[in-house]
């Protein structure tokens, strides 16, 4: 009877501790592993008891079952401490865990066979197992896994500090106590000395480990023990209620159906199975009922973290002013945590005094604030929230200051924009809970999230204040800058007018001597000054062509200047385009021949006169032909096409020269622009010819014709509609 009580109490306590850890965070692998470990301890304890007091199975099978659960217990201990204190299994340990699971599975299967224990030898009324060679595998697994677990915990203990170090110290004591006693009573005494008297005490030995771990949890506040204990109680209450109900139903069914016959017929088995299924399906509903019952009893002061965070986000989004936003936020923290007070102390750059906002008029001395802001005393940057009751001895001064000011929580508000990541905007200061309870991990996590959210919100509010304060001076600066820009713009306009006047004057002054030079060169070439030889003719021809280009360049400059001053005027007169093209082409024949180019123009026998500005149109045609000659390689062809269509007249200058790159074609008719390949072929160009050509054609009411393909040639020209123009009546091409 005494052994049964030890078993029941030990198993229940182990399961309770496991449930306490599990309900704290059901998603954490660490919590699941610890629950599995405590469940294995309970199963191993039960198997130990049954191996001495066999009920339904043979004693040999139960002894082997002890080894089975022993091997599983070794694995659970190894996996649990491989993970602890992390919530999930660290990446570097996962391969090691896989090998441990595989090896343990083999040992567990062998434990149920005669390879570990052959049989039982009965002596003086006591049964002792007969060891087989396979027991060495279990010993090896026990040494490797338990030894590896202990060594791993010792290494982590040596690397840890503060509260975590205390946790590992307590756990090491629990490991040493529990598994030392188990190893002696269940292995050495049984295997070596053949004594199994102490085997039933195994369940009690496991409590050393469970209680030490539970004490580490309670002493060092891993989570709210009252909350977790209540949840664990709910689980046990639900399971107990269902077990009792199911047992009563089975007992009633057995009494009514079996009537003293302990054999189960098919009908009875079906009824029992249906009852089991009904209980399984109703588990969730029953659990929800006890959850609601426990919430009313244990969690009157609880809150929904997600609902609180949603309310915080609404405050941050809907509030612009810093003081109003912080006041509402601090009210929310105080109401959620049931705190005595909640303050925000901001140390804003550029302000000598701290800015205190909150639900209390509590004041702090300058010396205390300096201590609270000390990076050396507060700790690592990652420690956003400090709980006064759990400060280490090496930060006793900070703890003394916080306790003197009745501060239970101190949360750092960091400056994420600063180059120094430890630079602080201030702190959130929270007083103790009104009900006297300690702050748990849910409360601390909530405050951490609040401070992270407030960093950006506070900085945005500060920027908004700066914008508001700067708005007045900004307007003055804008007005001052506008006046300065106007003065500068007036100066630029005056300079631009002076430049246009200079270009106009220089062009007029240059055109007169150039006209004289061009006229005398023409007379010499025509033989008016006597006979000239071939070499002289070529040289004089080049000089005449250059002077002609200079005349056109000066004309372009004058036209650009006139465009800027509004003096650019079109003076239309009747023009025979066929005659005009022939005249301009005759001036370029020698230049084309010098480059071995074929320049052709099929002059129409009859062509209508059209109202155009003859001088400006002549300049446009010369520009198109001159460009074609310059940008067509030696041996190329240039064709001038002039068409009299029913509704329009069109001129095209077609060449097979270098063409214009497609990516640059949309810039071609802008002022001073030249394509990249054109600049290489003719470095001395100005980029004014095509610009002025388009201006002239558009001003005369026409449209530019342009197509080009790089490396294959270009087509430049214009078209003029006959509608509204005074044109002589004559037949046109169909």
Residue, then its C-alpha position, 0 to 999 in steps of 0.5 A: x500500500x505504501x509503495x502504491x501511494x509513493x507511485x501515485x503521488x510521484x507520478x501525479x507531481x511529475x505530471x503536474x510539473x510537466x503540465x505547468x511548463x507546457x501550458x506556459x508556452x505550448x508551441x515551444x519545443x523545450x516545454x514539450x520535451x519537458x512534458x514528455x520527460x515528466x510523463x516518461x518519469x511517471x511511466x517508468x515509475x509505474x513500470x517499476x512498481x508493476x515489475x514488483x507487483x505484477x497484475x496483468x502481465x508476466x513479471x519478466x515482461x514488466x521488468x523488460x518494460x522498466x528497461x524500455x522506459x529507462x532507455x526512453x527516459x535517458x533519451x528524454x533527459x538528453x533531448x531536454x537538456x540539449x535544448x534548455x534554456x532555448x525555446x527551440x532546438x539549436x541548429x547545431x544540436x539537431x544532427x546529434x539529436x537525430x543520432x540519439x533518437x535512432x540509437x535509443x530506438x534500437x536499445x528500446x526495442x532490444x529491451x523487450x527481447x531476451x537480449x538484455x534480460x534472459x529470464x527471472x531467477x527466484x531466490x528466497x521468494x524474490x525474483x531477480x533478472x538473469x542478465x544477457x550480454x545485450x545489457x551492455x548496450x543499455x549501459x552504454x546508452x545510459x552512460x553516453x546520454x546521461x553523461x552527455x546531458x550532465x556534461x552539456x549542462x555543466x558547460x552551459x553552467x560555466x558559460x552562463x551568468x546571473x539568473x540563468x546560472x542559478x537555474x543551471x545550479x539547481x538543475x545540476x543538483x536535481x540531476x545529481x540527486x535523482x539519477x544518482x539514486x536511480x542508478x544505485x537502486x535500479x542498476x548497481x544493486x539489481x545487476x551487480x548485487x542482485x538486490x531489488x528491494x529499493x526498486x519501488x522507491x524509484x518514483x520518489x527519487x524522481x521527485x528530487x529532479x522535478x522539485x528542484x526544477x520547479x523551485x528554479x522556475x518559481x525562485x527565478x520567475x520563468x513564468x507566473x506560477x499561479x497562472x500555470x498552476x491553475x492551468x495545470x489544475x484545469x488539465x488534471x481536473x478535466x482528465x480526472x473528471x473524464x476518467x471518473x465518468x468513463x470508469x463509472x460508465x464502464x462499471x455500470x455497463x459491466x454490471x448490467x451486461x456481464x452479470x458475473x461473467x468476466x468474458x467480454x462478448x462482441x456486444x459488450x466490447x462495442x459498447x465500451x468502444x462507443x463510450x470511449x469514443x464519446x468521451x474522446x469527442x467530448x474532451x474539448x467541450x469539457x476542457x472549455x467548460x473548466x477553462x471558463x470556470x478557472x478563468x472566473x476563479x483564478x484570472x480576474x485580473x488577466x488581460x488579452x495581450x492581442x487586444x491591448x496591442x490592438x488598442x495601442x496601435x489605434x492610439x499611435x495611429x490616431x494621435x499626433x501630439x507627443x504628450x497626448x499619445x504618451x498619456x493614453x499609452x501609459x494609461x493603457x499600460x497602467x490599466x492592463x497591468x493593474x499598476x499603481x502608476x506608470x510614467x515616461x521620462x524622456x531625455x530629448x536631445x536639445x533639452x536640458x531638463x527631462x520631460x515627465x509624462x504619466x498618470x502620476x505626479x511622482x518626482x525623481x531626483x536628478x541623481x536618481x535619474x542619472x543612475x537610471x540612465x547609466x548604461x553601465x548600471x542598466x546592463x546590455x542593450x538587449x535588456x529592454x525591461x528590468x524587474x527590480x526584484x530580480x536585479x543581480x548583486x552586481x547592480x545593487x545600486x540600481x536596485x536600491x534607487x528603484x526600490x527607493x522610488x517604488x519602481x517595479x519595472x524600468x523599460x528602456x526606450x532606445x533611439x533607433x536612428x542614432x549611430x550609437x545603438x545604446x543612446x536612449x530617448x528615456x524610460x517607461x517607469x511602472x510601479x508595483x501591482x495594486x494587488x501585490x502580485x509580481x510581474x510575470x513574463x506576459x507582463x514583461x513581454x507586453x512592456x517590451x512590445x510597448x517600448x519597441x512600438x513607442x520608439x518610432x511613435x515618439x520619434x515621429x511625434x518629435x519630428x512633428x513638433x519640430x515641423x510645427x516649430x519650424x513652420x514659422x521660420x521656414x516661411x520666412x526663409x522661403x520668402x527670403x530665398x524667393x526674393x534672392x531667386x528673383x534678383x538672380x533671375x533678373x540678372x540672368x535675363x539681363x545677361x541673356x539679353x546682352x548675349x542675344x544682342x551680342x550674337x545679333x550684332x556680331x552676326x550682322x557684322x560678320x555677314x557683310x565681309x563674308x558676302x564680299x569674300x564669297x562674291x569675289x571667290x565666285x568671280x575668280x572661279x568663273x574666270x572674271x579675273x583670268x584663267x586659273x589652273x585645276x589646282x587653283x580651282x580646287x583650292x578656291x572651290x573649297x574656300x567658296x564652300x567654306x564661306x558658304x557654310x559660314x554664311x549659313x551658320x551666321x544665318x542660323x545664329x541670327x535666326x536663333x537670336x530672333x527666336x529669343x527676341x520674337x523677331x523671327x518672321x516668315x516672309x512668304x513669296x512664290x517659290x519654285x522648289x525644283x529650281x531652288x533645289x537645283x541651284x543649291x545642289x549645283x553648289x555642292x557637286x564639287x564637294x560631293x565629287x571630292x568625297x567620291x559621292x553620287x549626288x542625284x536629283x531628278x528635276x521635274x520638268x514642271x513644278x508648281x510654285x508655292x508660297x514659302x520664305x525663299x531664303x529660309x527654305x533655301x537654308x533648310x534644303x542646303x542643311x539637309x544636303x550638306x549633312x548628307x554629304x558630310x555623314x555619308x562615307x566615300x562611295x555612297x549615294x545621295x538622292x534628292x526626291x521632290x514630289x508634287x502630290x494631289x494634296x501636298x508637296x514633299x522633299x526628301x534627301x535620302x542617303x546611305x550614310x552612318x544614320x542616327x542611333x534609335x536611342x538618340x533620335x528623339x533628341x535630334x531636333x533640339x538645340x545644340x544636340x548632336x548624336x554620338x556618331x555624328x560628333x565623331x564624324x564631324x567634331x566642328x558641328x554646332x547642332x543648330x542646323x536641324x534645330x533651325x530647319x524644324x523651326x522654319x518648316x513648322x513656322x511655314x506651316x509644314x512638317x518635318x520628314x525623318x527616318x533613319x537606321x544606324x549604319x544604313x542611312x537617313x532620310x530628311x525632308x519636309x512636306x507642305x499641304x497645298x490647302x490654303x496656299x496660292x499655287x499655280x494650277x497645273x497637273x500633279x502626280x497621281 
